[in-house]
Amino acid sequence: MVERERLLWVDLMKAVFIVVVVLFHCSPHRFYIMSVYPVFFAIAGFLFNPQKYDSFLTFARHRCRQILVPYLLFGVVFYALWLGMAWVHVHRTGEAVNYWGPLVEMTTGYPTTILGAYWFANCLLVMQLVYWALLRWVPQRWHLPVTCVLSALSYYMYYTEFWSLTYMVLFIPFYVFGVQCKSFLSQRHLTTGWHLLVATIAAVAIMWLLNHAMNHWHREVHNLLMLVLQFGLVTYFFEMARWLAGLIKGTWLARATTFVSVNALVYLAAQNDVILYLHIFADRVLHWPNDWSQAIAITIVTLLICAALSWGYQGVKGIASRRGACSGCRGT
C-alpha cells in the first residue's frame, strides 16, 4: 500500500491544538477549549478512507493496533510510576490507596488516573467502529441528520464513561462532517486579508457566545448552540490552517508540526502524568507560585519531554518493524 502524501495544514491543526490542550491542562485557570474536540474529530473523519479496507475486521484490526497497543504500553509505564507515587504517599500519610483503581479504569477505557487525556483516542476508536456500521446500514444522506439528533439527545441520556460512549454520541456529528464534507473543507480558502479578518471576528464571536451561553443561559439553549455553531468553527479552523500552512511551508516549523502530528498518541498518553510531576516539582522543590508563568514553563517542558518520548517510541516501532520484515524474509 502506498502511503498518501501528508497534508501540512492537517498536521498543523493537530499540532496547534495538541499544544492548546497541554496548556489547558497546565494552566491554573481553565479556559474555554470545547472547540478543540470537534476539530480533532472532524480531522479524523476528513482523513478516513473506507476504500482502504476490504472488510470491517481488517479495519478494526488496523485501528485497534494503532490505538490500543500504545494505550497498553503507556498504561503499563505510567501505572508503574503511579505505584511508586502511591507507595511514597502511603508511607508518609498512612492513608489507604486503591491500587486496583487505575487498572479498572484502563479496562473501562476511561483511564482518568494515569492516562487521562487518552479518553479522546479510545472515544475515536469506538466512534470509527460505530461509523463503519452506519456506513453499512444507513443511507449516506441520513448520516449527519441522524448523528446530530443523537448528539442533541445525548445530554438527556444516561451518562457513562465506559469507553467514552457518551462523548462518542456527543461528538460523532463532527466526525461525520469531516467524512462527508471533504471537498467543502479542503476547497474553502481565506483568499484575502479582508476574508481572514471577517472570518476571525466571526470565530471569536462564536466562541464568546458559546462561553457566555454556558455560564448564563439555559442548558437546552447552550446545548443547541454547541451543536450548530461548532460546525462553523470547524470550517474556520480548517481554512485558517491552510492559510498558515502556506506561510510555514518548507521551514523547520513545518517539520516540527508534522512530527507532533505523527506522534499525537504519545502526547495524549504522556502529558497528564508529566504535567503532574512537573507541578509537584515546581510547587514543592522550587516553591514556584501556581500562576501563568508556571503554566507556560510547564507547557514548554512537557512538550519537550513528550517530543523525547516520541523519538523513543518511533525508535521502538522502527526496531519492531525491521524485526517483522526480517522474520518475513526468513519465512519465504
C-alpha positions in Angstrom: 0.0 0.0 0.0 1.4 3.4 -1.0 1.5 6.0 1.8 -0.5 9.1 1.0 1.3 12.4 0.9 0.9 14.2 4.2 -1.2 17.3 4.3 0.8 20.0 6.1 -2.3 22.0 7.0 -3.9 19.0 8.7 -0.7 18.3 10.6 -0.6 22.0 11.6 -4.1 21.8 13.0 -3.4 18.8 15.1 -0.1 20.1 16.4 -1.5 23.5 17.4 -4.5 22.0 19.2 -2.3 19.5 21.0 -0.3 22.4 22.3 -3.5 24.1 23.3 -4.7 21.0 25.2 -1.3 20.7 27.0 -1.5 24.4 28.0 -5.1 23.9 29.2 -4.0 21.0 31.4 -1.1 23.1 32.8 -3.0 26.3 33.5 -4.2 27.4 36.9 -7.4 28.8 35.3 -9.2 26.6 32.9 -10.1 28.5 29.7 -12.6 27.5 27.1 -11.3 24.8 24.7 -14.5 22.9 23.8 -14.0 23.8 20.2 -10.8 21.7 20.2 -12.6 18.3 20.3 -14.9 18.9 17.3 -11.9 19.9 15.3 -10.0 16.8 16.3 -12.9 14.5 15.4 -13.5 16.4 12.1 -9.8 15.9 11.2 -10.2 12.1 11.9 -13.3 12.0 9.7 -11.6 14.0 7.0 -8.7 11.5 6.9 -11.0 8.4 7.0 -10.9 6.4 3.8 -13.1 3.3 3.9 -11.9 2.1 0.5 -8.5 1.3 2.0 -10.1 -1.7 3.9 -11.7 -4.7 2.3 -13.7 -5.6 5.4 -14.8 -4.5 8.9 -12.4 -6.9 10.5 -9.4 -5.6 8.6 -10.4 -2.0 9.5 -11.0 -2.9 13.2 -7.7 -4.8 13.4 -5.8 -1.8 12.0 -7.4 0.7 14.2 -7.0 -1.4 17.4 -3.4 -1.9 16.6 -2.9 1.9 16.1 -4.7 2.9 19.3 -4.8 0.0 21.8 -1.1 -1.0 21.5 0.2 2.4 22.7 -2.7 2.5 25.2 -1.5 -0.6 26.9 2.2 0.2 26.5 1.9 3.7 28.1 -0.6 2.3 30.6 2.0 -0.1 32.0 4.7 2.6 32.1 2.6 5.2 33.9 0.9 2.7 36.2 4.4 1.8 37.4 5.2 5.4 38.0 1.8 5.8 39.8 2.6 2.8 42.0 5.8 4.5 43.1 4.0 7.7 44.0 1.3 5.8 45.8 3.9 3.8 47.8 5.5 7.1 48.9 2.1 8.6 49.8 1.1 5.6 51.9 4.4 5.6 53.9 4.2 9.3 54.5 0.5 9.6 55.5 -0.7 6.1 56.3 -3.7 6.6 54.1 -5.1 3.7 52.2 -4.7 3.6 48.4 -6.8 1.7 45.9 -4.0 0.0 43.9 -6.6 -1.6 41.5 -8.4 1.6 40.7 -6.2 2.6 37.7 -6.3 -0.9 36.3 -10.1 -0.9 36.5 -10.2 2.4 34.7 -7.9 1.0 32.0 -10.4 -1.8 31.3 -13.3 0.7 31.1 -11.5 2.8 28.5 -11.6 6.0 30.6 -8.3 6.0 32.5 -8.5 9.3 34.4 -5.8 8.4 36.9 -2.9 7.5 34.7 -3.8 8.3 31.1 -6.5 11.0 31.5 -6.1 12.7 28.1 -6.3 9.3 26.3 -10.1 9.2 26.5 -10.1 11.0 23.2 -8.2 8.2 21.4 -10.5 5.5 22.9 -13.5 7.6 22.1 -12.3 7.9 18.5 -11.8 4.1 18.2 -15.4 3.4 19.3 -16.7 6.2 17.1 -14.9 4.8 14.0 -16.2 1.3 14.6 -19.8 2.6 15.1 -19.5 4.7 11.9 -18.4 1.7 9.9 -21.8 0.1 10.9 -23.5 3.3 10.0 -22.0 3.1 6.5 -23.3 -0.4 6.2 -26.8 0.0 7.4 -27.9 3.7 7.0 -28.1 5.6 3.7 -25.4 8.2 3.5 -27.7 11.2 3.2 -29.1 10.4 6.7 -25.7 10.1 8.5 -25.3 13.7 9.5 -29.0 14.3 10.5 -29.2 11.1 12.5 -25.9 11.7 14.4 -26.9 15.4 15.0 -30.2 14.2 16.6 -28.4 11.7 18.7 -25.8 14.3 19.8 -28.6 16.7 20.8 -30.2 13.9 22.8 -27.0 12.8 24.5 -27.4 15.5 27.2 -30.6 13.7 28.3 -29.4 10.1 28.1 -27.8 8.1 30.8 -24.2 9.3 31.2 -21.5 6.7 31.1 -17.7 6.9 30.9 -17.4 3.3 29.7 -15.1 3.6 26.6 -16.3 7.2 26.4 -19.7 6.2 24.9 -21.4 9.4 25.9 -18.7 11.5 24.4 -18.8 9.3 21.3 -22.5 10.1 20.8 -21.9 13.8 21.6 -19.1 14.3 19.1 -19.8 11.9 16.3 -21.6 14.5 14.1 -18.2 16.3 13.6 -16.6 13.0 12.5 -19.4 12.5 10.0 -19.0 16.2 8.9 -15.3 15.5 8.2 -16.1 12.4 6.3 -19.0 13.7 4.2 -17.7 17.3 3.6 -14.1 16.6 2.5 -14.4 18.7 -0.7 -16.1 21.6 1.2 -13.4 21.6 4.0 -10.5 21.3 1.5 -11.6 23.8 -1.1 -12.7 26.8 1.0 -9.9 29.4 1.3 -9.2 32.7 3.1 -8.1 34.4 -0.1 -7.7 37.9 1.1 -6.9 39.8 4.3 -10.4 41.0 4.5 -11.8 37.4 4.4 -9.3 36.5 7.1 -10.4 39.4 9.3 -14.1 38.8 8.9 -13.7 35.0 9.5 -11.6 35.5 12.6 -14.0 38.1 14.1 -16.9 35.6 13.5 -15.0 32.8 15.1 -14.1 34.8 18.1 -17.8 35.9 18.4 -18.9 32.3 18.2 -16.5 31.2 21.0 -17.6 34.1 23.2 -21.2 33.3 22.6 -20.7 29.7 23.5 -18.8 30.6 26.6 -21.5 33.1 27.6 -24.3 30.7 26.9 -22.6 28.0 29.0 -22.4 30.3 32.0 -25.6 32.4 31.7 -28.2 30.8 29.5 -30.5 27.7 29.9 -28.7 24.4 29.3 -31.0 23.5 26.4 -30.1 26.7 24.5 -26.4 26.2 25.1 -26.5 22.6 24.0 -28.2 23.5 20.7 -25.8 26.3 20.1 -22.9 24.0 20.8 -24.1 21.6 18.2 -24.9 24.1 15.5 -22.2 26.8 15.8 -19.3 24.3 16.2 -19.6 23.4 12.5 -18.8 27.0 11.7 -15.7 26.9 14.0 -14.5 23.7 12.5 -14.8 25.2 9.0 -12.9 28.3 10.1 -10.0 26.3 11.7 -9.7 24.2 8.5 -9.4 27.4 6.4 -7.0 29.1 8.9 -4.8 26.0 8.9 -4.4 26.0 5.1 -3.6 29.7 5.2 -1.0 29.3 7.9 0.5 26.2 6.2 1.2 28.3 3.1 3.3 30.6 5.3 5.4 28.0 7.1 5.8 25.5 4.2 9.4 24.3 3.8 10.5 25.6 7.2 11.7 23.9 10.3 8.3 24.7 11.9 6.6 22.7 9.2 8.7 19.7 10.1 8.1 20.2 13.8 4.3 20.3 13.3 4.4 17.1 11.3 6.4 15.4 13.9 3.9 16.4 16.6 1.0 15.3 14.5 2.5 11.9 13.7 3.1 11.3 17.4 -0.2 12.7 18.7 -0.9 9.5 20.7 2.3 9.9 22.6 1.3 13.4 23.6 -2.1 12.2 24.7 -0.7 9.3 26.7 2.2 11.2 28.4 1.0 14.7 29.0 -1.1 14.4 32.2 1.5 12.4 34.2 4.4 14.6 33.0 2.4 17.7 34.0 1.5 16.3 37.4 5.2 15.5 38.2 6.3 18.9 37.0 3.7 20.7 39.1 4.8 18.7 42.1 8.5 19.7 41.4 7.6 23.3 40.9 5.4 23.5 44.0 7.5 21.5 46.5 11.0 22.0 45.3 11.1 25.3 43.5 8.2 26.8 45.6 7.0 28.5 42.4 3.5 30.1 42.7 0.9 28.3 40.6 0.4 31.1 38.1 0.5 31.6 34.3 4.3 31.8 34.3 4.5 28.3 35.9 1.8 27.1 33.5 3.7 28.3 30.4 7.0 26.9 31.6 5.5 23.5 32.4 3.8 23.5 29.0 7.1 24.0 27.3 8.9 21.4 29.3 6.0 18.9 28.9 6.2 19.4 25.1 9.9 18.8 25.1 9.6 15.7 27.2 6.8 14.3 25.0 9.0 15.0 22.0 11.8 13.0 23.5 9.3 10.2 24.3 8.1 10.4 20.7 11.6 9.9 19.4 12.0 6.8 21.6 8.6 5.4 20.6 9.4 5.9 16.9 12.7 4.0 17.5 10.9 1.1 19.2 8.4 0.9 16.4 11.2 1.0 13.8 13.0 -1.8 15.5 9.8 -3.9 15.7 9.0 -3.3 12.1 12.5 -4.3 11.0 12.3 -7.5 13.0 9.0 -8.2 11.4 10.4 -7.7 8.0 13.4 -9.9 8.7 11.0 -12.7 10.0 9.0 -12.4 6.8 12.2 -12.7 4.8 13.2 -15.9 6.7 9.8 -17.3 6.2 9.9 -17.0 2.4 
